[in-house]
Amino acid sequence: MPQPLTLSSLPLFPLGSVLFPGGLLALRVFEVRYLDMVRKCHQAGAPFGVVALTEGQEVRQAGSAQEQFCDVGTLASIEKLDNPQPGLITLLCRGTQRFRIVRRSQLTHGLWTADIEHIDEDLAVAVPDDLKAAATALSQVLHTLRQREPDIPALPPIGADQFNDCAWVANRWCELLPVPLELKQRLMELENPLVRLELVGDVLERTGIGQ
């Protein structure tokens, strides 16, 4: 019998991607260890934790390596849950606050849970003049994506002030840029949103993306 899930510990969802605060994440859930978890989180209005895999696969397979994942992740709040057929749940989640794992354990049916400490939210820092080109380019890229795929679920909603916020601009670029997962993780973990955007600006300059 699987161990019952309580919400006193944070349930984890290791993925081959990095979830940033403010970002949207679309998931198709079909593994038994996650179906019960996401239902309970949805009913309780509680988040689960998304952490980036460093070893292993999102879907367990016989003979595959044991899952290993980063200590810093992001809380995912479920905004929409659908059950299109038995054994399948589709989710639309939003990244909220970052966290650091203090202690982790795996239940008998494979679900990981963790005791965590919250990481302070990014400070609101205005985009400086020398990085405004990155914000302008992001606006153009998101506008183009919305025109091409107006129904795509994982594009973030846009407000008037967000393109003048270092953290928001940096996080959206980090989601879009074709850079290694390890780099995205390091950028997400940075405490200074201005430094994060400066590093994103360096990537944009080197690759010519957004120009």
C-alpha positions as CSV (number, residue, x, y, z in Angstrom):
1,M,0.0,0.0,0.0
2,P,1.4,3.5,-0.9
3,Q,2.1,5.7,2.0
4,P,-0.5,8.4,2.3
5,L,0.6,11.9,1.3
6,T,0.2,14.7,3.8
7,L,0.8,18.3,3.0
8,S,3.0,18.9,6.1
9,S,6.0,18.3,3.8
10,L,6.4,19.8,0.4
11,P,5.8,17.2,-2.4
12,L,8.3,17.5,-5.2
13,F,8.1,17.2,-9.0
14,P,11.5,16.7,-10.5
15,L,11.6,17.9,-14.1
16,G,14.1,18.3,-16.9
17,S,13.6,22.0,-16.8
18,V,13.8,25.0,-14.5
19,L,10.7,26.8,-13.3
20,F,11.2,30.5,-12.6
21,P,9.0,32.7,-10.4
22,G,6.2,34.2,-12.5
23,G,6.6,31.6,-15.2
24,L,3.8,29.3,-16.4
25,L,4.2,25.5,-16.6
26,A,1.9,23.1,-18.5
27,L,2.1,19.5,-17.3
28,R,0.6,16.1,-18.3
29,V,0.5,13.9,-15.2
30,F,0.0,10.2,-15.6
31,E,2.4,8.5,-13.1
32,V,0.6,7.1,-10.1
33,R,3.0,8.8,-7.7
34,Y,1.9,12.2,-9.0
35,L,-1.8,11.8,-9.7
36,D,-2.8,11.6,-6.1
37,M,-0.3,14.4,-5.2
38,V,-1.6,17.0,-7.6
39,R,-5.3,16.2,-6.7
40,K,-4.5,16.8,-3.0
41,C,-2.6,19.9,-3.7
42,H,-5.4,21.3,-5.9
43,Q,-8.1,20.5,-3.3
44,A,-6.0,22.1,-0.5
45,G,-5.0,25.1,-2.6
46,A,-1.4,24.1,-1.8
47,P,1.7,24.3,-4.0
48,F,4.1,21.6,-4.9
49,G,7.8,22.1,-5.6
50,V,9.5,21.9,-9.0
51,V,13.1,20.9,-9.0
52,A,15.5,20.4,-11.9
53,L,16.9,16.9,-12.5
54,T,20.6,16.4,-12.5
55,E,20.4,12.7,-13.0
56,G,17.6,10.3,-14.0
57,Q,14.4,10.9,-16.0
58,E,11.1,12.6,-15.5
59,V,9.2,9.3,-16.0
60,R,10.6,6.4,-14.1
61,Q,11.7,3.4,-16.2
62,A,13.0,0.0,-15.3
63,G,16.8,0.1,-15.0
64,S,17.0,3.9,-15.2
65,A,19.3,5.9,-12.9
66,Q,18.0,7.0,-9.5
67,E,16.6,10.6,-9.6
68,Q,19.0,13.3,-8.4
69,F,17.9,16.9,-8.4
70,C,19.0,20.4,-7.4
71,D,18.5,21.7,-3.8
72,V,16.9,25.0,-5.0
73,G,13.5,24.9,-6.7
74,T,10.4,27.0,-7.2
75,L,6.9,26.5,-5.8
76,A,4.3,25.7,-8.4
77,S,0.7,26.9,-7.7
78,I,-2.0,25.0,-9.7
79,E,-4.1,27.5,-11.7
80,K,-6.0,25.0,-13.8
81,L,-6.6,21.2,-13.5
82,D,-8.4,19.0,-16.0
83,N,-9.0,15.2,-16.0
84,P,-9.6,14.5,-19.7
85,Q,-9.5,10.7,-19.2
86,P,-8.9,8.2,-16.4
87,G,-5.2,8.1,-15.4
88,L,-4.4,11.5,-17.0
89,I,-4.4,15.0,-15.4
90,T,-3.4,18.1,-17.3
91,L,-2.2,21.1,-15.2
92,L,-1.4,24.7,-15.8
93,C,0.8,26.0,-12.9
94,R,2.5,29.3,-12.1
95,G,5.9,29.6,-10.4
96,T,5.8,31.6,-7.2
97,Q,8.5,31.6,-4.6
98,R,11.9,29.9,-4.6
99,F,12.9,27.5,-1.9
100,R,15.9,25.5,-0.7
101,I,15.7,21.9,0.4
102,V,16.7,21.2,3.9
103,R,15.9,17.6,4.1
104,R,14.5,15.2,1.5
105,S,12.9,11.7,1.5
106,Q,11.2,9.4,-0.9
107,L,8.0,7.6,-0.1
108,T,7.6,3.9,-0.9
109,H,5.6,4.6,-4.1
110,G,8.3,6.9,-5.4
111,L,7.1,10.4,-4.5
112,W,9.8,12.8,-3.2
113,T,8.9,15.1,-0.3
114,A,11.1,17.7,1.4
115,D,11.4,20.0,4.3
116,I,12.3,23.4,2.9
117,E,13.2,27.0,3.7
118,H,11.8,29.8,1.6
119,I,14.1,32.1,-0.3
120,D,13.2,35.8,-0.3
121,E,11.5,37.1,-3.4
122,D,13.5,39.2,-5.8
123,L,13.7,42.9,-4.9
124,A,12.0,45.2,-7.3
125,V,14.9,46.7,-9.3
126,A,14.2,49.0,-12.3
127,V,15.9,48.0,-15.6
128,P,18.9,50.4,-16.1
129,D,19.4,52.2,-19.4
130,D,22.1,50.0,-20.6
131,L,19.8,46.9,-20.4
132,K,16.6,48.4,-21.7
133,A,17.4,46.9,-25.1
134,A,17.0,43.5,-23.5
135,A,13.5,44.5,-22.2
136,T,12.5,45.9,-25.6
137,A,13.7,42.8,-27.4
138,L,11.7,40.6,-24.9
139,S,8.6,42.6,-25.6
140,Q,9.0,42.0,-29.3
141,V,9.7,38.3,-28.9
142,L,6.6,37.7,-26.7
143,H,4.4,39.7,-29.1
144,T,5.6,37.6,-32.0
145,L,5.0,34.3,-30.1
146,R,1.5,35.4,-29.2
147,Q,0.7,36.2,-32.8
148,R,2.0,32.9,-34.0
149,E,0.5,30.7,-31.3
150,P,-2.3,32.7,-29.6
151,D,-3.5,29.7,-27.6
152,I,-0.2,28.5,-26.3
153,P,-0.7,28.0,-22.5
154,A,2.8,28.6,-21.2
155,L,3.2,32.3,-22.2
156,P,3.1,34.6,-19.2
157,P,0.5,37.4,-18.9
158,I,2.0,40.8,-19.5
159,G,1.5,44.0,-17.5
160,A,2.7,47.5,-18.3
161,D,5.3,47.7,-15.6
162,Q,6.8,44.3,-16.0
163,F,9.3,45.2,-18.7
164,N,10.9,47.7,-16.3
165,D,11.5,45.0,-13.6
166,C,14.9,43.3,-13.8
167,A,13.7,40.0,-12.3
168,W,10.7,39.6,-14.5
169,V,12.7,40.5,-17.7
170,A,15.6,38.2,-16.7
171,N,13.3,35.3,-15.8
172,R,11.3,35.5,-19.0
173,W,14.5,35.5,-21.1
174,C,15.9,32.6,-19.1
175,E,12.8,30.6,-20.0
176,L,13.2,31.4,-23.7
177,L,16.9,31.2,-24.2
178,P,18.4,27.9,-25.6
179,V,21.1,27.6,-22.9
180,P,22.0,24.5,-20.8
181,L,19.8,23.6,-17.9
182,E,22.7,24.0,-15.5
183,L,23.1,27.7,-16.5
184,K,19.3,28.3,-16.2
185,Q,19.5,26.8,-12.7
186,R,22.4,29.0,-11.7
187,L,20.6,32.1,-13.0
188,M,17.5,31.2,-11.1
189,E,19.4,30.8,-7.9
190,L,21.1,34.2,-8.1
191,E,19.9,36.5,-5.3
192,N,20.5,39.8,-7.2
193,P,18.0,40.3,-10.1
194,L,20.2,43.0,-11.7
195,V,23.1,40.6,-11.9
196,R,20.8,38.0,-13.4
197,L,19.7,40.4,-16.1
198,E,23.3,41.5,-16.8
199,L,24.3,37.9,-17.4
200,V,21.2,37.4,-19.7
201,G,22.3,40.6,-21.5
202,D,25.7,39.0,-22.1
203,V,24.1,35.9,-23.5
204,L,21.9,38.0,-25.8
205,E,24.9,40.0,-27.0
206,R,27.0,36.9,-27.7
207,T,24.3,35.0,-29.5
208,G,22.7,37.9,-31.3
209,I,19.3,36.7,-30.1
210,G,16.7,39.5,-29.9
211,Q,18.6,41.9,-32.1
